């Protein structure tokens, strides 16, 4: 029995010897593929003939470029298309978009053909590039796909032919096509299992599908028979050449029917960026959830026949009518837009989950919010509500990990509105139960966890069942302590042991199973975490029974579990439980080593990340033994920061009590300073993450104008008496005032306009476009430093740079132009609010001009502003960055300057650059960390 061979996304070592082979195509092959594209798309033959005439007239130049470039697919799709674009440039006019799109489709097919011939994997990055060209062609108004009316197959998917290659004997050879399962389409599961007498290869563009193989045997025994087999014919290429052929890609029923016995032999998940192959005659099916989209580029390859058998099995003892692959009113442009939207969503969703697996919750939150914004703004996303609710589930988990329980609850309740019984629903229920438990709603938590457990068992989901039983056990432990119920405590121990046993069984099964090593790696990590958490919770039960010896043993076991990649919070909590067991067993010195481990995330930080009554009690235990509360994690945050982020005043008070035990000197002043800084960080997260970033993600011509309005409104809406003390309003100088003054204006000289006031004034003239100037302070006088010298050099550079900018951007009106510079827009007597708001102020400016000289990139503040604008322009494509730099290699001494685009590929950090005031280093480090949130 033939089975499929799965090919997964490539690592560099996957290329091996195949990469060294002669993996490029000739021009004659490209013409052959182009003709196949024209056949599939119904494009007139004259397009190919015109291309061949161009080739014959300029072949020497084309072949010269081609030979020079040595275009090989092992260099990747980006290099492939770039090289071919250069080689074919002399043939293509800017107006001939139809031929460009057809050639791009031909190059996509050629790349896939060559990769298949040389057994090379097409990785995710390459597939993204290939899909971009297919999507652009199918949605282009310049390309009319006459024969690409979407057809519908008997197995429940839509088909768009992309290329049909005819063999030398005139019969069918290869067909490349898109196959798409759309949400809510009519899928008949009775006819899902089928086989072709053709080799099939697929590259998955979007969505998940459950692929299964079957052993099908003929039987005359009606008791053994499970299905009826139907044999039909399937046209591979021949129908494609006929315009308006109503039978294109149809199944043609035959009289051949027989009873068969079908037994499933295996199954696996097919996910985005995977590729796989199916050998001829393999009985298989692909099951796609009715609320989801699944799509891929498929190759069907037959060498000796224009028609090939397709066999389908349906239910036995039923008068079967073979379903035809009827045409549909759905267009190829709509289908391409659907695929593109789901692929974009899925890449974001998977990236968010990746960050969450790495315990990078800030990054996970950022990416998940991008995915949610896509659900709300992209018109082409089918069943957007379903995809949005999947994101809500992950946002619930992420916010729960960040201690934002009320926000998490809102997301999880929205996620649970999605109908159906699936893993996402089970996970959301588990997360909601966890929030209930943390908020001390123990009865609600136990009921939710019990439902999660029973649902997971019904689905046969061992992994979800493992998590659920652990949650039930932990809640029963808490209830046993609340009501002094020994029976409940015994029940909790049994349930937590079941959790550990199930986790170990899952690990054993995974180690024995052959699957994608990255997927196995991730699942093994989850199972190891569940085992570790189960053991640590068992220690609580044993400690409650005053069985400290057993508590030490199980927590020591948890310490020995290897979790890769390391989950810092889980590791920290494992240290805590081991230290707690050791302390209860009278081993204080050993316990302190685990309470104060030399790792990024300490137990105190981990507890503050998820504030609850349970964790507050654990924190009191740490304070009582004198644990260090000043440790800084990998994000630059302390236990106090996380307590403030979680808005838990009780946890904050506990941390402050701990700080009082260790701080020296002016303790009250130092604590007040640290509380202020923590609230500053919290305000920054709330302003940018919750208010500003959604505006940037929405896009549109008025994005930055809307961003300025939202920022001004947020500062006055969120506790204005404190928010405006922490963050400055956006201020600027009108360009006309800037030019008229003749030097850099100071903050106190009356030129500053506050945007919020300008927006509200009856006759206000708020700037429509704002330029942010990034520059060095160049003049020293004694111990003081000033932004400009006596000759006003920096001022004159700014004026000239602005004029050059206006010449390059004639749509920007000088009358509506504002200038932001630190000397004028930040109160030099009280600079803290302006400095704290710097990333958010720069984000509201339309353009940044860096006054580059020989020392510009040596200065920390200048580099920090460079990192900010790089991040913004790369992430949102709404900002512009320019350098006003020396026009020759003589450098700044030449005194000749030019305005040019800023180098977005420049890799630089402000952390190690020069500062006039070294005490500013913590501000630089903090602001550079916050800049990551701008992505």
ZAMARGU-4260 file (C-alpha; in steps of 0.2 Angstrom, whole numbers, plus 5000, padded with zeros to 4 digits):
<rodrens>
0) 5000/5000/5000 | 5007/5017/4995 | 5008/5030/5008 | 5012/5049/5008 | 5029/5057/5011
5) 5028/5073/5020 | 5041/5087/5017 | 5042/5101/5030 | 5049/5118/5030 | 5068/5118/5026
10) 5083/5120/5037 | 5099/5125/5028 | 5105/5107/5030 | 5090/5101/5021 | 5097/5107/5004
15) 5112/5095/5005 | 5118/5088/4988 | 5102/5092/4979 | 5107/5110/4981 | 5123/5108/4971
20) 5114/5100/4956 | 5110/5110/4940 | 5094/5118/4947 | 5090/5131/4934 | 5079/5132/4918
25) 5082/5136/4900 | 5072/5150/4891 | 5064/5136/4880 | 5057/5128/4896 | 5051/5145/4902
30) 5042/5147/4886 | 5034/5130/4887 | 5028/5134/4905 | 5022/5151/4899 | 5011/5142/4886
35) 5005/5130/4899 | 4999/5145/4910 | 4991/5153/4895 | 4981/5136/4892 | 4976/5136/4910
40) 4971/5154/4911 | 4962/5154/4894 | 4974/5168/4888 | 4976/5169/4869 | 4991/5160/4861
45) 4997/5177/4853 | 5004/5182/4870 | 5016/5167/4869 | 5020/5171/4851 | 5024/5189/4855
50) 5035/5184/4869 | 5044/5172/4857 | 5047/5186/4844 | 5054/5197/4857 | 5066/5183/4862
55) 5072/5180/4845 | 5076/5198/4842 | 5085/5200/4858 | 5091/5183/4863 | 5109/5187/4863
60) 5107/5200/4877 | 5095/5189/4887 | 5106/5174/4886 | 5121/5185/4891 | 5112/5191/4907
65) 5105/5174/4910 | 5122/5165/4909 | 5130/5179/4920 | 5117/5177/4934 | 5117/5158/4934
70) 5099/5158/4941 | 5097/5143/4953 | 5082/5139/4964 | 5094/5134/4978 | 5097/5153/4981
75) 5079/5155/4985 | 5064/5163/4977 | 5069/5181/4980 | 5085/5179/4971 | 5077/5169/4958
80) 5064/5182/4953 | 5076/5196/4955 | 5088/5188/4943 | 5075/5183/4930 | 5068/5201/4931
85) 5085/5208/4927 | 5087/5195/4913 | 5070/5198/4905 | 5070/5217/4908 | 5074/5222/4890
90) 5058/5212/4884 | 5045/5220/4894 | 5038/5237/4893 | 5031/5246/4909 | 5013/5246/4901
95) 5013/5227/4897 | 5006/5221/4914 | 4997/5206/4906 | 5013/5198/4900 | 5022/5203/4916
100) 5009/5193/4927 | 5009/5178/4915 | 5028/5177/4916 | 5027/5179/4935 | 5015/5164/4935
105) 5027/5154/4923 | 5041/5158/4935 | 5032/5152/4950 | 5027/5136/4942 | 5045/5134/4935
110) 5052/5136/4953 | 5040/5123/4960 | 5044/5111/4945 | 5063/5113/4948 | 5061/5111/4967
115) 5051/5095/4964 | 5063/5088/4951 | 5078/5091/4963 | 5069/5085/4979 | 5071/5102/4987
120) 5060/5109/5000 | 5051/5126/4997 | 5052/5134/5014 | 5040/5147/5021 | 5049/5162/5015
125) 5050/5156/4997 | 5032/5151/4997 | 5027/5168/5003 | 5036/5176/4988 | 5029/5164/4976
130) 5011/5166/4983 | 5013/5185/4981 | 5015/5184/4963 | 5001/5172/4961 | 4990/5183/4971
135) 4994/5198/4962 | 4991/5190/4945 | 4974/5183/4950 | 4968/5199/4958 | 4975/5210/4944
140) 4963/5220/4933 | 4976/5219/4919 | 4974/5200/4918 | 4958/5193/4912 | 4957/5174/4917
145) 4945/5169/4904 | 4945/5150/4908 | 4949/5152/4926 | 4931/5152/4932 | 4932/5143/4948
150) 4926/5125/4948 | 4920/5114/4962 | 4925/5097/4965 | 4916/5082/4972 | 4927/5081/4987
155) 4922/5098/4993 | 4935/5110/4987 | 4936/5124/4974 | 4949/5123/4959 | 4958/5136/4949
160) 4970/5130/4936 | 4986/5139/4935 | 4996/5129/4922 | 4993/5114/4910 | 5008/5106/4902
165) 5005/5094/4888 | 5017/5080/4884 | 5025/5076/4867 | 5012/5064/4862 | 4998/5077/4864
170) 4992/5069/4880 | 4991/5077/4897 | 5007/5078/4907 | 5006/5090/4922 | 4992/5101/4929
175) 4996/5115/4942 | 4981/5122/4951 | 4975/5130/4967 | 4964/5120/4978 | 4954/5129/4991
180) 4942/5123/5005 | 4931/5139/5009 | 4922/5141/5026 | 4904/5136/5026 | 4905/5128/5009
185) 4895/5113/5005 | 4906/5098/5009 | 4900/5081/5007 | 4910/5070/5019 | 4902/5054/5011
190) 4914/5057/4996 | 4929/5063/5005 | 4940/5047/5002 | 4947/5045/4985 | 4962/5040/4975
195) 4970/5046/4958 | 4981/5036/4946 | 4992/5051/4946 | 5007/5058/4956 | 5001/5072/4967
200) 5012/5085/4976 | 5005/5100/4986 | 5013/5116/4994 | 5001/5122/5008 | 4997/5141/5008
205) 4985/5143/5022 | 4974/5133/5035 | 4975/5116/5043 | 4969/5100/5036 | 4968/5082/5043
210) 4976/5071/5030 | 4972/5052/5032 | 4977/5037/5022 | 4966/5021/5020 | 4968/5003/5015
215) 4954/4999/5003 | 4950/4981/4998 | 4937/4973/4987 | 4925/4962/4996 | 4910/4951/4991
220) 4904/4950/5009 | 4891/4963/5012 | 4894/4961/5031 | 4913/4966/5029 | 4909/4980/5016
225) 4910/4997/5023 | 4908/5007/5007 | 4904/5007/4989 | 4918/5012/4976 | 4914/5022/4961
230) 4926/5024/4947 | 4926/5040/4936 | 4937/5049/4924 | 4946/5065/4927 | 4953/5077/4913
235) 4970/5083/4917 | 4974/5095/4903 | 4964/5092/4888 | 4949/5101/4893 | 4960/5116/4898
240) 4964/5120/4880 | 4945/5122/4875 | 4938/5139/4879 | 4921/5139/4888 | 4921/5120/4890
245) 4907/5116/4902 | 4916/5099/4906 | 4932/5106/4912 | 4939/5096/4926 | 4922/5087/4928
250) 4921/5069/4935 | 4913/5058/4922 | 4903/5043/4930 | 4906/5026/4924 | 4896/5010/4927
255) 4910/5002/4938 | 4904/5000/4956 | 4909/4988/4969 | 4909/4984/4987 | 4924/4988/4997
260) 4931/4987/5015 | 4940/5004/5020 | 4951/5005/5035 | 4961/5020/5040 | 4979/5017/5041
265) 4986/5034/5047 | 4983/5052/5049 | 4993/5068/5051 | 4990/5087/5051 | 4994/5097/5036
270) 4998/5115/5040 | 5004/5131/5032 | 5021/5131/5023 | 5022/5111/5023 | 5023/5102/5007
275) 5019/5084/5004 | 5017/5071/4990 | 5005/5057/4987 | 5010/5042/4976 | 4998/5036/4962
280) 4984/5025/4968 | 4984/5030/4987 | 4968/5031/4995 | 4967/5047/5005 | 4956/5061/5012
285) 4958/5078/5018 | 4946/5084/5032 | 4945/5103/5034 | 4934/5111/5048 | 4919/5119/5040
290) 4922/5135/5048 | 4940/5137/5042 | 4949/5139/5025 | 4963/5128/5018 | 4972/5131/5002
295) 4987/5125/4993 | 4995/5124/4976 | 4994/5106/4969 | 5003/5097/4956 | 4994/5082/4947
300) 5006/5073/4936 | 5002/5059/4923 | 5013/5054/4909 | 5004/5042/4898 | 4986/5047/4897
305) 4975/5063/4895 | 4962/5055/4906 | 4965/5046/4922 | 4955/5036/4934 | 4949/5044/4949
310) 4940/5032/4962 | 4929/5038/4976 | 4921/5028/4990 | 4904/5032/4997 | 4892/5024/5009
315) 4886/5007/5005 | 4868/5002/5002 | 4864/5019/4995 | 4858/5024/4978 | 4873/5035/4974
320) 4873/5049/4962 | 4891/5054/4958 | 4893/5072/4961 | 4900/5083/4947 | 4913/5096/4948
325) 4901/5110/4944 | 4907/5128/4940 | 4903/5142/4953 | 4900/5160/4952 | 4914/5163/4964
330) 4929/5172/4955 | 4947/5168/4956 | 4951/5186/4962 | 4939/5183/4977 | 4947/5166/4981
335) 4965/5173/4980 | 4960/5187/4991 | 4953/5175/5004 | 4968/5164/5004 | 4979/5180/5005
340) 4970/5186/5020 | 4970/5169/5029 | 4988/5167/5026 | 4992/5184/5032 | 4982/5181/5048
345) 4990/5164/5051 | 5007/5170/5049 | 5003/5183/5063 | 4994/5170/5074 | 5008/5158/5073
350) 5021/5171/5076 | 5011/5176/5092 | 5010/5158/5098 | 5029/5157/5095 | 5033/5172/5106
355) 5021/5165/5119 | 5030/5148/5119 | 5046/5158/5122 | 5038/5167/5136 | 5040/5183/5127
360) 5023/5189/5132 | 5025/5208/5127 | 5029/5202/5109 | 5015/5190/5109 | 5003/5203/5114
365) 5009/5215/5100 | 5008/5201/5087 | 4991/5195/5092 | 4984/5212/5092 | 4990/5214/5074
370) 4981/5198/5070 | 4965/5204/5078 | 4966/5221/5069 | 4967/5211/5053 | 4951/5202/5057
375) 4943/5219/5059 | 4950/5228/5044 | 4953/5216/5030 | 4938/5214/5019 | 4944/5197/5011
380) 4945/5187/5027 | 4931/5174/5026 | 4922/5170/5042 | 4932/5184/5051 | 4922/5182/5067
385) 4929/5164/5069 | 4947/5169/5066 | 4945/5184/5078 | 4938/5173/5092 | 4953/5162/5090
390) 4964/5177/5093 | 4953/5182/5108 | 4957/5165/5116 | 4976/5168/5114 | 4975/5186/5120
395) 4966/5179/5135 | 4980/5168/5139 | 4993/5181/5135 | 4985/5194/5146 | 4982/5181/5160
400) 5001/5178/5160 | 5004/5197/5161 | 4992/5198/5176 | 4979/5208/5167 | 4964/5197/5173
405) 4949/5207/5169 | 4956/5210/5152 | 4959/5192/5150 | 4942/5187/5156 | 4934/5198/5142
410) 4944/5190/5129 | 4941/5173/5135 | 4922/5175/5136 | 4922/5182/5118 | 4932/5167/5113
415) 4920/5155/5120 | 4906/5162/5110 | 4913/5153/5095 | 4901/5137/5092 | 4907/5120/5091
420) 4918/5107/5100 | 4936/5110/5097 | 4953/5112/5105 | 4952/5131/5105 | 4936/5130/5115
425) 4944/5118/5127 | 4959/5129/5130 | 4949/5145/5132 | 4938/5136/5145 | 4954/5131/5154
430) 4961/5149/5154 | 4944/5156/5160 | 4944/5143/5174 | 4962/5149/5178 | 4957/5167/5179
435) 4942/5162/5191 | 4955/5153/5202 | 4967/5167/5203 | 4953/5179/5207 | 4948/5167/5221
440) 4931/5162/5213 | 4935/5144/5217 | 4918/5135/5214 | 4916/5144/5197 | 4934/5138/5193
445) 4931/5120/5198 | 4915/5119/5188 | 4924/5127/5172 | 4939/5115/5174 | 4927/5100/5176
450) 4918/5105/5160 | 4935/5107/5152 | 4941/5090/5157 | 4925/5081/5152 | 4925/5090/5135
455) 4943/5086/5132 | 4940/5067/5135 | 4925/5068/5124 | 4936/5075/5110 | 4949/5061/5114
460) 4962/5075/5116 | 4975/5068/5128 | 4984/5084/5130 | 4969/5095/5134 | 4963/5081/5147
465) 4980/5082/5155 | 4980/5100/5158 | 4961/5100/5163 | 4964/5086/5177 | 4978/5096/5184
470) 4967/5112/5185 | 4953/5102/5194 | 4966/5095/5206 | 4973/5112/5210 | 4956/5119/5213
475) 4951/5105/5224 | 4967/5107/5234 | 4963/5126/5237 | 4945/5121/5242 | 4952/5108/5254
480) 4962/5121/5263 | 4948/5133/5263 | 4935/5121/5271 | 4948/5110/5280 | 4942/5095/5271
485) 4954/5080/5271 | 4944/5070/5258 | 4945/5084/5246 | 4964/5085/5249 | 4965/5066/5245
490) 4955/5069/5229 | 4967/5083/5224 | 4982/5072/5226 | 4974/5058/5215 | 4970/5071/5202
495) 4987/5079/5202 | 4995/5062/5201 | 4984/5058/5186 | 4991/5075/5179 | 5009/5069/5181
500) 5005/5051/5174 | 4996/5058/5159 | 5010/5071/5155 | 5023/5057/5156 | 5012/5045/5144
505) 5011/5060/5132 | 5030/5062/5132 | 5033/5043/5129 | 5020/5043/5115 | 5028/5058/5107
510) 5046/5051/5108 | 5040/5035/5099 | 5030/5045/5085 | 5037/5050/5069 | 5033/5068/5066
515) 5040/5085/5061 | 5054/5088/5074 | 5049/5106/5077 | 5031/5101/5081 | 5037/5087/5092
520) 5049/5098/5101 | 5035/5110/5105 | 5023/5097/5111 | 5037/5089/5122 | 5040/5106/5130
525) 5021/5107/5134 | 5021/5090/5142 | 5037/5093/5152 | 5029/5109/5159 | 5013/5100/5163
530) 5023/5087/5172 | 5033/5100/5182 | 5018/5110/5187 | 5009/5094/5192 | 5024/5089/5203
535) 5026/5106/5211 | 5007/5107/5215 | 5008/5089/5223 | 5021/5097/5235 | 5008/5109/5241
540) 4997/5094/5245 | 5010/5084/5254 | 5016/5100/5264 | 4997/5102/5269 | 4998/5084/5276
545) 5015/5088/5285 | 5024/5076/5274 | 5039/5087/5270 | 5050/5073/5264 | 5038/5068/5250
550) 5036/5087/5246 | 5055/5088/5244 | 5056/5073/5233 | 5043/5078/5221 | 5049/5096/5219
555) 5067/5089/5216 | 5060/5078/5202 | 5052/5094/5195 | 5069/5103/5195 | 5077/5089/5185
560) 5064/5090/5171 | 5073/5098/5156 | 5061/5111/5147 | 5067/5117/5130 | 5066/5131/5126
565) 5066/5136/5144 | 5050/5144/5150 | 5057/5157/5162 | 5042/5159/5173 | 5039/5140/5175
570) 5058/5138/5180 | 5056/5152/5192 | 5040/5144/5200 | 5049/5127/5201 | 5063/5136/5211
575) 5050/5143/5222 | 5041/5127/5226 | 5058/5117/5229 | 5064/5131/5240 | 5047/5131/5249
580) 5048/5112/5252 | 5066/5114/5258 | 5062/5128/5270 | 5047/5118/5277 | 5059/5103/5279
585) 5071/5114/5289 | 5084/5117/5276 | 5084/5136/5275 | 5101/5139/5267 | 5097/5127/5253
590) 5080/5135/5251 | 5088/5153/5249 | 5098/5147/5234 | 5082/5143/5225 | 5072/5159/5232
595) 5086/5170/5225 | 5093/5160/5209 | 5105/5169/5197 | 5092/5168/5183 | 5083/5182/5173
600) 5066/5178/5181 | 5066/5175/5200 | 5052/5168/5210 | 5047/5185/5216 | 5045/5192/5198
605) 5036/5176/5193 | 5023/5178/5207 | 5020/5197/5203 | 5017/5193/5185 | 5001/5183/5190
610) 4995/5192/5206 | 4982/5182/5216 | 4978/5178/5234 | 4987/5162/5232 | 5003/5171/5225
615) 5001/5185/5237 | 5003/5173/5251 | 5018/5165/5243 | 5026/5183/5241 | 5023/5186/5260
620) 5033/5170/5263 | 5047/5176/5252 | 5047/5193/5261 | 5048/5185/5278 | 5064/5176/5274
625) 5072/5191/5266 | 5072/5188/5247 | 5079/5200/5235 | 5066/5211/5227 | 5078/5222/5217
630) 5082/5209/5203 | 5079/5215/5185 | 5073/5202/5172 | 5077/5201/5153 | 5064/5215/5149
635) 5072/5227/5162 | 5057/5225/5174 | 5057/5221/5193 | 5044/5213/5204 | 5038/5230/5208
640) 5035/5234/5190 | 5025/5218/5188 | 5014/5222/5203 | 5010/5239/5196 | 5007/5232/5179
645) 4994/5220/5187 | 4986/5235/5197 | 4987/5224/5212 | 4990/5236/5227 | 4991/5222/5239
650) 5005/5214/5230 | 5013/5231/5227 | 5013/5234/5246 | 5021/5217/5249 | 5035/5220/5237
655) 5038/5237/5245 | 5039/5229/5262 | 5052/5218/5255 | 5062/5232/5248 | 5062/5241/5265
660) 5071/5226/5272 | 5085/5228/5259 | 5087/5246/5254 | 5098/5258/5263 | 5099/5277/5264
665) 5084/5288/5260 | 5072/5273/5259 | 5056/5282/5257 | 5063/5293/5243 | 5070/5278/5234
670) 5054/5269/5235 | 5044/5284/5229 | 5056/5285/5214 | 5054/5267/5210 | 5035/5268/5211
675) 5035/5283/5199 | 5046/5274/5187 | 5035/5258/5187 | 5019/5269/5184 | 5028/5277/5170
680) 5032/5260/5162 | 5013/5255/5165 | 5007/5271/5157 | 5018/5269/5142 | 5011/5251/5139
685) 4993/5257/5141 | 4995/5272/5129 | 5005/5264/5115 | 4998/5246/5116 | 4980/5250/5120
690) 4977/5267/5111 | 4990/5271/5098 | 4995/5255/5090 | 4978/5250/5084 | 4977/5266/5075
695) 4994/5263/5066 | 4988/5245/5062 | 4972/5252/5054 | 4981/5262/5041 | 4974/5275/5029
700) 4980/5292/5023 | 4974/5300/5039 | 4983/5288/5051 | 4995/5300/5059 | 4982/5314/5060
705) 4971/5301/5069 | 4985/5295/5080 | 4989/5313/5086 | 4970/5315/5090 | 4970/5298/5100
710) 4986/5302/5109 | 4979/5319/5115 | 4962/5312/5120 | 4971/5298/5130 | 4982/5309/5140
715) 4966/5319/5146 | 4955/5304/5148 | 4966/5292/5158 | 4968/5301/5175 | 4973/5317/5167
720) 4980/5324/5183 | 4994/5311/5183 | 4995/5306/5165 | 5000/5323/5159 | 5013/5324/5173
725) 5021/5308/5166 | 5020/5311/5147 | 5021/5327/5137 | 5008/5333/5125 | 5014/5334/5107
730) 5020/5351/5104 | 5028/5359/5088 | 5034/5376/5080 | 5025/5382/5065 | 5037/5381/5050
735) 5034/5400/5046 | 5038/5405/5064 | 5054/5394/5063 | 5060/5402/5048 | 5056/5420/5054
740) 5065/5418/5071 | 5082/5415/5063 | 5089/5403/5076 | 5083/5388/5086 | 5069/5394/5097
745) 5069/5390/5116 | 5054/5382/5125 | 5051/5398/5134 | 5051/5410/5119 | 5032/5408/5115
750) 5033/5399/5098 | 5027/5382/5105 | 5010/5376/5099 | 5002/5361/5109 | 4992/5351/5097
755) 4978/5347/5108 | 4974/5365/5110 | 4976/5369/5092 | 4964/5355/5088 | 4951/5362/5100
760) 4953/5381/5095 | 4939/5388/5085 | 4951/5395/5072 | 4966/5384/5076 | 4978/5379/5063
765) 4984/5363/5069 | 4999/5356/5058 | 4994/5344/5045 | 5012/5337/5043 | 5026/5337/5057
770) 5045/5335/5054 | 5055/5328/5069 | 5073/5334/5069 | 5086/5322/5077 | 5102/5331/5080
775) 5117/5333/5091 | 5120/5347/5104 | 5136/5353/5097 | 5142/5368/5107 | 5150/5367/5124
780) 5152/5382/5135 | 5160/5377/5152 | 5151/5362/5159 | 5135/5366/5149 | 5130/5360/5132
785) 5119/5369/5119 | 5111/5363/5104 | 5118/5376/5092 | 5134/5386/5090 | 5136/5405/5089
790) 5135/5404/5070 | 5118/5395/5071 | 5125/5380/5061 | 5112/5368/5066 | 5097/5380/5063
795) 5103/5384/5045 | 5105/5365/5042 | 5087/5362/5048 | 5080/5376/5037 | 5090/5369/5022
800) 5085/5351/5025 | 5066/5357/5027 | 5067/5366/5010 | 5075/5351/5002 | 5062/5340/5009
805) 5048/5351/5002 | 5056/5350/4985 | 5056/5331/4986 | 5038/5331/4993 | 5028/5344/4984
810) 5011/5338/4991 | 5017/5344/5008 | 5010/5362/5011 | 5023/5374/5020 | 5008/5383/5028
815) 5002/5366/5036 | 5020/5361/5041 | 5026/5359/5059 | 5043/5357/5066 | 5048/5346/5082
820) 5065/5348/5090 | 5069/5344/5108 | 5076/5362/5112 | 5060/5370/5108 | 5047/5357/5112
825) 5053/5349/5128 | 5053/5360/5144 | 5072/5360/5148 | 5068/5365/5166 | 5056/5349/5168
830) 5062/5337/5154 | 5056/5321/5162 | 5038/5321/5154 | 5045/5325/5137 | 5059/5312/5138
835) 5047/5298/5144 | 5035/5302/5129 | 5049/5303/5116 | 5044/5286/5107 | 5026/5291/5107
840) 5030/5309/5101 | 5041/5303/5087 | 5028/5291/5082 | 5015/5305/5079 | 5027/5314/5067
845) 5026/5311/5049 | 5045/5312/5045 | 5061/5312/5054 | 5077/5321/5047 | 5093/5316/5055
850) 5107/5330/5055 | 5121/5317/5052 | 5139/5322/5054 | 5155/5313/5059 | 5149/5310/5077
855) 5130/5308/5075 | 5130/5289/5076 | 5142/5289/5091 | 5129/5298/5102 | 5116/5288/5112
860) 5101/5300/5110 | 5104/5302/5091 | 5105/5283/5089 | 5090/5280/5100 | 5079/5291/5089
865) 5086/5282/5074 | 5081/5265/5081 | 5064/5273/5084 | 5061/5279/5066 | 5068/5263/5059
870) 5056/5252/5069 | 5041/5263/5064 | 5045/5264/5046 | 5048/5246/5044 | 5032/5241/5054
875) 5019/5252/5047 | 5026/5261/5031 | 5018/5277/5037 | 5033/5287/5042 | 5048/5294/5032
880) 5066/5295/5037 | 5079/5305/5029 | 5097/5309/5033 | 5104/5327/5030 | 5122/5321/5028
885) 5139/5327/5020 | 5138/5326/5001 | 5155/5320/4999 | 5168/5308/5008 | 5176/5323/5016
890) 5163/5322/5030 | 5157/5337/5040 | 5172/5348/5036 | 5165/5349/5018 | 5150/5360/5023
895) 5140/5353/5009 | 5125/5343/5013 | 5112/5333/5004 | 5095/5325/5009 | 5094/5307/5006
900) 5083/5292/5012 | 5088/5285/5029 | 5097/5267/5029 | 5083/5256/5035 | 5095/5241/5035
905) 5107/5249/5047 | 5110/5238/5062 | 5113/5249/5078 | 5110/5250/5096 | 5110/5265/5108
910) 5115/5255/5123 | 5134/5257/5121 | 5135/5275/5113 | 5142/5291/5121 | 5132/5301/5133
915) 5136/5319/5140 | 5128/5314/5156 | 5131/5296/5161 | 5116/5296/5173 | 5105/5296/5157
920) 5111/5278/5153 | 5096/5270/5162 | 5084/5281/5152 | 5092/5276/5136 | 5091/5258/5140
925) 5073/5260/5146 | 5067/5269/5130 | 5076/5257/5118 | 5067/5243/5127 | 5050/5252/5125
930) 5054/5255/5106 | 5052/5237/5104 | 5034/5239/5108 | 5032/5251/5093 | 5033/5236/5081
</rodrens>
